[in-house]
Amino acid sequence: MNYFTIKKQFFLVCSNKCVEEYKKIDKFMTLLEKSGVGKIISKEYKNGKNSNIGRRGYNPFNFFAMIIYCFSKFKSSLREMESLCIFDMRVKYIMEDQEPNYSEIGIFINRYIVPYQYEIFTMITKAIIEEFNLDISEQYLDGTKIEANANKYKFVWKPTKFHKRLDDKIKILLSEMGFDLKFKVLIKSYELNDLIKQYIKNEQLDISSIPSGRGKRFTKEQKNYKLAYGYLIKLLEYEEKEEICGDNRNSYYKTDKDATAMMMKQDYYSKLSHDFHAGYNIQLLVSAGLITMYGVFQDRSDHYTFIPMNELYYKYYNCYIKNECADSGYGIYINYKYMREHGIGNYVKFQSWSGESSGKNPQLFYTFDDGVLCLNTCIGENIPFDNKYHQRNKNGKLFKFTGCDDCNYSYICKTKMKEKNRNKDYRIIELNPDYELLKDQARENLLSPKGIEIRINRSIQVEGSYGQLKQNMQYVRIRRRGKEKVSCEIMLMCLGRNIRKFFTLLDNDNIKSKYWEKSNNLKSEKFPFPKQKKKKD
């Protein structure tokens, strides 16, 4: 059954430009037909209550195509879509001269698109990839922060410290009330409530007879009850706030509880403001000029968004990425381990990349089969941790390097050490040999000719995608509230970006998956090696 077809004939003012645009729209509708997204919309449409009584409803398939087309033309608000349905000939052609209002467009998005957003996005993106036979074996990952639709003065911090202080007060009060209980963890509200009920029963308190207001005299039992009840109300408030925040963040906003207090990039880099804004962390995977996957997170950094993004990609593409490139914000140990376990080519910069590439903070330690080597070719001795040297990393090992007095690289190695340790003939440092080995592999890949090509394509493709979204489409603030609806809004923006790419590829005879290709004469890069500096006698 064909879903995306123009069936109704109506009069339109035609010109050569209009005919060309209508042909593109027909190809766009054919793409939606091939993607199979019509089955999702048809299933939801049949499950809905579609009565034969009343005004004839809109064609849901044309409705969906209209929304995607409007996003591709930089029109992302409901009012703008309503206006295009009335005045834009291309949109009228898609809608068969029907004119839905903004509220009907919003209801359609919430009903048909929000629940199936990832399925819809990947099905259409796969159809574009298949249409032009694009190579997406190399994926480029990056993230940005976008301000949420929330009042910036209505944020709530996670009351961790206040909860601990309240817990201490509750335990002191319970001991005064005659309860000999030993709580190793924070007491829960339901536990306190049960103890209060037990106290009322033991002391035979009549709650209804307790006087209220100022200047009243209370017995000791009544005072304990009123104080415990006040603690219970506050404890319920703290538990509610902690539940909303979850384990991975320390704040939320009253007007959008899924938004997190964070500093936007323009504030962080320009240093013009130190105010926190409600925001979301948006992650994109880009390949062959197309956004292949998106993600909306509450993390203030990019460290722990790497694995969820790759899991999303695997879930909807049924395979892991062949080669992945990202900046140093993702180059931590758990991400490198994940890439090794799933056979993903490691082209992710580590956190000390900038210092090593500039020569300001060169690589000091090298791994080999038997251990770790320093710049002075001294093999580190693995020593146990003791009371003086505590283990900071569960995978870390303690190494001791000797011969620092005769080392010509000590001026670099001991620069950031404490003054009292600089004059010693040895250096003790905690290292993770496995992490150092993975960093060596990433360094080798990134400095190779293929790594240079991937790095340049990453800066063009993924940064260019954010440029189109934030600069060309003027998308600098999220309109919807709630993580699920915000995610759907980001999906529609990304899908609109991909449809624009689809229209561009229709007019392009020379289709390339890579924007920049390396030449055969390109050689591997090398980081500047530190110079030896002899010590003065």
N, C-alpha and C positions, 0 to 999 in steps of 0.2 A: 504494500500500500504506500502510495506517495503522500507524504505529509506536507512538505514545503513546496507548494505550487500556487501559482496565481490563477484563480478560477474566474473571478469576476471581471468583466470588461467595463471600462468607464472611460470617459473622455479626458485626455491629458494634452496639454499644449506641448507639442513635440518639436525638437530641434536636433541637430546632429549630436550635440553634447548630451542631450537627454537620452537619445537612443544608445549612446555609448555607456552611459551610466546604468541604464536599464539592463544592458547586456551583462555588466559587471554584477549587478544585483541578482540576475538570473544564475550566474555562476556561483555567487555567494549562497543562494538558496539550494543549489545543487550540492554544494559542499556540506551544508547542514543535513541534507538528505542522506549523503554518503556516510556521514559520521555516525548515524544511528541514534542521535539525540532525540529524534521524534518519538521513539518508543518510550522513553522516560516521560515525556510530556503527555503522550497518549495514555499511559498507564495512570498517571495522576489525574488526568482529565476524566477518565472513566470512573475512578474511585470517588470523585467529587459528586455533589448533589446537583446534577444538571437537569433541571425541570423544563418541560415543554411549555410551561405557563410563563407569560411575561415577555419581555423584550428579548430578541435574539441576541445570544452572547457573541463575543468576539472569537475569531479563529485563534486558538491558543498557539498554533505553530507560527503563524504570521506575527502574532503578538510577541513571541519569543525572538523571532528574527528581527523585528523592529527594535527591540531593546538592545540587542547585541550590535546592530548597525548604528544606533545612536551613540553608543559608547565608543565605537570606532571613529566617529566624527566629533569626538571631544564633547559630546553632550551627555552629561552623566546625572544631572538632577532630574527629578520627576517633572518639574515645571517645564524644563527645556524639552523633554521628550513630548510632553503634551503639545507644546507649541510647534514642534516639528511635524507632528501628526496632522496639524491643521494647515501649515503653510509650506512645508517642504515637499516637493513633488516626488522625490525619491522615496520618502517615508510613506507618503500616500499610496505610492505604487505597491510597497510591501504590504501595507495594511488594507489594500483594496478599498480605499476611500473611507475607511472607518476612523473615528476620532475618539479614542478613549481619553478620559481625563487623568489627572495625576494620581488620584486616589486609587483608581482601577489599576494603573501601572504598578503602584506600590504593593497592592494586594497580590497581583500576579507574581511579582518578584518573590514575595514572602512565601507564597504557596508552591510555586513550580520550580524556583531556582535555588532558594536557600537550602532546602533539604538534600538536593542532589548536586551541589555546586562543584565538588571535585570530579564527579562522574561526567558532568556536562563539559567542564573545562578540558579534561584530558581527552575525551572523545573528539571534540572539535580540533584540538591541537594535533592529535594523531592523524586526523583526516588531512590537515594542511601538510604535515610532514610526509604523508604518503602521496599526496597530490603532486608534490614537487621533488620527491625522492631525496629529502634532505638527510644529511648525516648528523646525528645528535650524539655521537659517541663521546664527545668532549663537552662537559657541562661546566658552566661558570656560576659560582655562588657569591652572592653579596646581600647585604641587608641595609635598611635605613629605618629611621624613626619618623613616624607621621603623627601629628597631633590629633587627639581624639576629640569627639564632640562632647565635651564635658566642661563644667565650670572649674577653672583652675584654682579657685579658692575653696573648693569643697572636697579636698582630699583628706583621707584618714590614714594615719600611720598604724602599723601593726603593734598592738600594745604588749609587746613581749616583756619589757621591764616592769611595766605597771602590773601585769598579771603576776609576776613573781613576787612583787611587794605585797599585793593583795593576798596571795597564797600564804605568805608568812603571817600576815595578820589573822587570817582565818584559822590557821593551825594554833596560834596563841589563844584565840578565843575558844576554840574547841577544847583545849586543855583546861581552860577556866570553867567551861561548862561540864567538865567531868568526863570527857571522852579521852581515854588513853589509847590513841590510835597513832600508828607510825606510817605515814605516807612518804614513800621515797620519791614519788613523782607529784606533779601538780594535782590537787584535788579537783574533781569534776563537779559541775553544777548539780547533777542528779545525786551524787554522793552527799553533797552538802544539804540538799533538800531532804534526803532521807534522815540525816542526822538531826536536822531541825525538827522534823516530825517526831523522831524518837525523843528528843529533848522535851517537846510539848507534852508527850505522853508520860514521861518519867516525872516531870514537875507538876503535872496536872494543871497546865496553864489554860485559862479561858481567854483566847485571843480576842474575842469580841468585847471583853471587858477592859482591855488595855486602853487607857485614856490617850487622846491625841491633842496636839497643840503645845504651846509654850506654857511654862510655869506649872507643869504637872509633875507629880512625884511618881516614880516607878520603883518597883522592887528590883532586886538584882536579877531575878529570873526574867522579868519583863525587859530589862535593859539588854540582857544577853540575847534574847529573842529578837528584839528590834535591830540590834547591831548585826546579828547573823543574817537577818532578812535583807538588810541593806547590802551586806557583802554578797548575798546570793544574786541580787539584781545586778550588781556591778560585774559579778563573775559571768553571768549570762551575756552581758554586753561585750565583755572581752572575748568570750568564746565565739560569739557571732562574728566579730571583726576578724579574728584569727582564721575562722573557717572561710570567710570571703577571700582573705588574702591568700590562703593556701600555704604550701611549703616553699614555693619558689619566688615569692615576692614579699615586700614589706609595706605595701601601701595599696590603696584603691580610692576611687572617687565615688562620691555619693550619687552623682548624676549618671555615671557609667561605671558600674562596679567591676567590670572587666578591664578597665583602663588602669594603667600604672603610672605613678609619679616618676618622671624621668626628664633628663635634660635633653632638649632637641639638639641636633647636630650643629645648627647654625649658632646656637648659644654656646655649645662646647668649644667650637673652633674660634669663633669671633670674640668670646669672653665678654660680650656686651651685656649679658644677663646671667644671673645665677638662680633664677626662679625655676621651680619645677613645673612641668606641664603634664597634663594627661596625655598619654601616648601609647602607641602600639609599635612593636618591633616587626617590620615587614621584611620577609626573606624571599628572594627570587632565585630560581635556577634558570639560566638562559643558555640556549644553544642554537646555532644556525640562525641567529637573529630572532628566535621565537622564545617566549617565556614558557618553559616546559612544566614548571611547578611553582607554586606560591605557598606561603605559610604566614600566619599571623600569630605572634608570640607575645608574651608578657615580660620576657627577659629584657633587662636593661643592657646586656652585652650580647655578643654573638657566639660566645663559647659553646653554649649548650643547645643551640638551635641547629647545629650541623647534623647530628644524628637523626632528630625528628624529620628534617627535610629529606634526608636520604631514605628514611623509612616510608615517607609519603610517596616518593618517587617509585620505590620498589612496589608499593601496594597497588599503584595505578598503571605502572608500565611493565610489571612482572619481570623486572630485571634490575640489576644494580648498574650504576654508572661505570663506564669503562675508564675514563680519565676525568678527574675533577680538579678544578683550579679555584682557589679562594685566597683572600688576603690573610694577613697575620692574625686577624681577630679570631680565626678558627684553628690556629696551629697549636693545639694543646694535645696532651698525651692520649686522652681517651678517644679523640677524633682520629689520631694517627693509628691507634690500635684498631678502631672500627674499619678503617680503610684497608688495613692489612688483612683482617679477618674475612672481608667480603671481596677481596681482589680488586679494589678500586685503585687506579693509578694515582699516586700521591703527587699532586702539584700544588699543595697547599703551603703557603709561606708559614714559617714558624715565627714566634714572637720577637726573636732577636734578629730578624732578617734585615731590618733597616740599619741597625748598627753594624752588622757584618758587611753589608753591601757598600756602606759609606767608609768603612775602615775605622770608625770611631770606637766600636766595641767588637773587635775581631773574635773569631772562634778560639777558645783557649784550650779546649780538651777534645781529643779525638778517640773514638772507640775502635777497637780491633777485637779479634777473636778471644784473646785472653784477658782483656781488661780495658783500661783507659789510659791514654797517653796525653801529656801536657805539651806545651809549645817547646819546652826544653828537652823533649824526647824522654822524659822521666816517666816510668810506669808507676801508676798509682797503686799504693798498697791498701788493700781492703781491710779496714780495721772495724772493730765492733763499736756500737753506740754505748755510751756510758752516761753518768750523771752530768757531765759537762757538755756533751754533745747529744742532744735529743733528736730523735727521728721526726722530721717534718712531713715527709712523704712516705706513704706506706710501701711504695716501690723503690724508695731511695736507698742508696748504699753510701757508706762513709769511706772516703779515699784520702790517703795522706801522700803528698808529693814533697820530696826532699830536694836539697841542693839549690835552694832559692838564692843563697848568697852569691853564687857564681853564675846565676841565670841572667842573661841579657834581656829577657822579656819580663822581668819582675816589675818593671815600671808600668806595664800594662796590667799584669795579673793582680797586683796588689793595690791598684788605684782605689778601689771601692771598699777595701778592707778597713777595719778599725785601726786607729793609730798604734795601739798597743800590740797588734799582731803583725805589723808590717816589717819589723826588724828580725823576725824569726826566720830560721833557715828552712822552714817547711811551711806548707799550707795544707789545711784540712778542709775539705769541702764535701758536701752531700750531693751526689749525682744519681740520676736514674739511667743506667747504661742502656736499657732498652729504648728509652725516649731519645737518648743521644744517637742511637743507631738509626731510629726512624727519622730523625732530623737530618742525618747524613744522607739517607736515601732521598728525602725531599729536596735537599740542597743539590744533589747530583741531578735529579730530574729537572729542577727549575733552571739550572744553569746550562743544560743541554740545548742544542738547537730547537728541538721539539718543545722544550720548556719555555724558551724565549717566544716561540710562536704562540703557545697557549697563553702566556702572560699578556702579550699584546692584544690578543683576541679577547681576553677577559676584560681588559680596560676599555675596549671598544664596545663590546656587546652588552655586558651587564650594566656598566656605568651609563651607556647610551640608553638602555631601557629605562633606567631611573630618570634620566634627563627628559625623555619623552613624557613619562608619567607626571613628573613634578613641574617641568618647565612648559612643555608644549600643551599638555592637557590641564595645566594649572591645578594639579591635584596636590594640595599642600595641607588639607585638613579633611578628616573623615566626616561624613555626613550622618551615618547611622550609629546606633549604640548597641552594645552587646557584642561579644566576640564572634558569635555565629553570623550575625548580620554584617558586621565589619568584614569578616572573612569573605562573605558573598560579594560585598562591594569591591574589595580588592580583586576578587576573581573576575568581576565584570570589567574592571579597568584593564586587567591583564589580557582578558579575552578580546576586548576592544583593540588593544595594542597588537595582538596577533592577527586580527582581521584586517587591520591597516597594513600589516606586513603581507597578508594574503593578496590584497589589492595591488600592492607594489610589485609582488612577484608575478602577477598576471601581465604586467606591462614590461617585465624585465626578461630579456632573452638569455642573459648570462647569469644564471643562478648559481651562487656559491654558498656553501655551508660555512666557510671560513672567510672572514673579512680581510685578513692579512695572512699571506702565505710566505713561509721562509724560502730563501734562495738556497741553491745547492752549495754555495760558498760560505754559508753562515757557519761560524765556529762557536764552540762553547765559551761561555763567559767564565771569568775567574774573579773571586773576591780579592781585594788587595791584601797581601800578606804583611803582617807587622814587621817593622824593621828592628834589628837588634840595636840595643843601646847599652854600651859598656858602662859599668858603674865606676864612679870616681873613687879613687883610693883615699 
